[in-house]
Amino acid sequence: MGKKVKTVGALLGGAAIGAGLGLLFAPKTGKETRAELKEKMDELTKKAKEIDADDIKEYVVRKTEEIEASIKDLDKEKVLKIAKKKAGEIQESASKLVEYVKEKGEPVLQEAAKSVREKAIVATKAVLAKLEEEK
């Protein structure tokens, strides 16, 4: 594979990833975003198939399919499940921090640790509520 072919392949692959990320973080509904992304991925695949260099076509088609599969895998239920698990871990860590400073008998740190735990609980609940709402 020549240097020019690799460069074009990398450019097209980067464009696909950039387009995908741009659409994912756009302020639209998930359904609209996924539909636009699917459209862009199909468009890129079609354009890649029109290119003469087989290795570029293969690379772009393969990367586009990988990105599309990853996006399908990134559904709200999975994100929510991961977020709930992470929220539990954060709250558990904050509680362990409070217990640790309590055992050490540091009143100044106890109050600060309790504040951290309370803010962690509020923050994780807010994130989970937002995810539940969008679901």
N, C-alpha and C positions, 0 to 999 in steps of 0.2 A: 504494500500500500504506500503510495507516494506521500510526500509531505503535504502537498496541496490537498489531496483527498482527506488526509487526517484532519487538516485545518478546517475544511468545509464540514466534515462530519462533526467535529467538536463544536463548530459554530451553530450548526443546526440543532445538535443535542442541547447546547446551552440555551438556544432560543426556545426550545420546547419546555425546558425546565423553568425558564424565566416566565414564559407565558402561563404555565401551570400555576406557579407560585403567585403571580400577579392576580390571576383569577380567584385563587383560593382566599386571598386576603382582601378582595374587593368587597365593598359594603353592599352586597346583594344577598338574597336568600341562598341557602345551600343548594336548593334545587336549580335555581337560575345559574348559579356559579358552575355547578357540575354540568349543566347542559351546555353552557358556553365553553367550558373546558373540553368537553367531548367534541364539540364542533371544531375547536381549534386543533385538537389532536388529530381528528379526521382530516382536516385541511393540511396539516403538516405531513401526515402519512401520504396523502394523495400527491402532494408536491414532491416528496422524497421519492416516490415510485416513478415519477416522471424524469428523474435524473438518470443519466446514462451510467454513471459509475456504480456498479453493483455493490461494492463495499460500503459506499455512502448510503445507498438505499437500505441495505441490511442493517447498518448501524442505527440510522434514524428510525426505521420501522421498529427495531427491537427496543430501542430506548423509549420510544413513544408508547409501545405496549407495556413496558415496565412501569412507566409513570402512570399510565391509565389504570393498571392493576393496583398500584399503590394507592391511588386516589380512591378507587372503589373500596379498598380495604380501610380507608380512613372515614368510616361512617360515624354518625353521632353516637350510636350505642357503644361502640368501641372506645371512642374518645371519652364518653361519660364514665364508662367502667374504669378506664385508666385514671381519670381525674378523681373518681371516688377513692380508688386505692391510694393515690398519691395524697389526697386530702387526709385520709386516715393515718398515713405515715407521718405527715406533717404534724397533725394533732398529737400523735403518740410521742413524737420527738419533743414537742413543746411540753407535754406533760412530764416526760422524763427529766427535762431541764428543771422544771419546777421542783420535782421530787429531789433532785440532786442538790440544788442550792438549799432546800429545806433541811436535808440531812446534814449539810455543812454548817448550818446555823448562821447563815448570812442574811439578816433581815433586809438589808438594802437590795441585795440581789434577788431575794424572794419576791419582792413587789415587782421588780423589773421583769423577772421571769414569768410571773403571773400575767403581767400585761402582754408579754410576748405571746403566751398561750391564748389569751382572750382574743388578741388581734389575729392570730393564726386561725382560730376557729371561725371568726367573723369572715375573714378573707376566703377561706376554703368554702364556707357555706355560700358566700356570694358567687364564687366561681361555679359551684355546682348548681346553684339556682339558675344562673344564666344559661348553663348548658342544658338543664332540664327544660327551661323555657323555650330554647331554640329547637329542642327535639320535637 
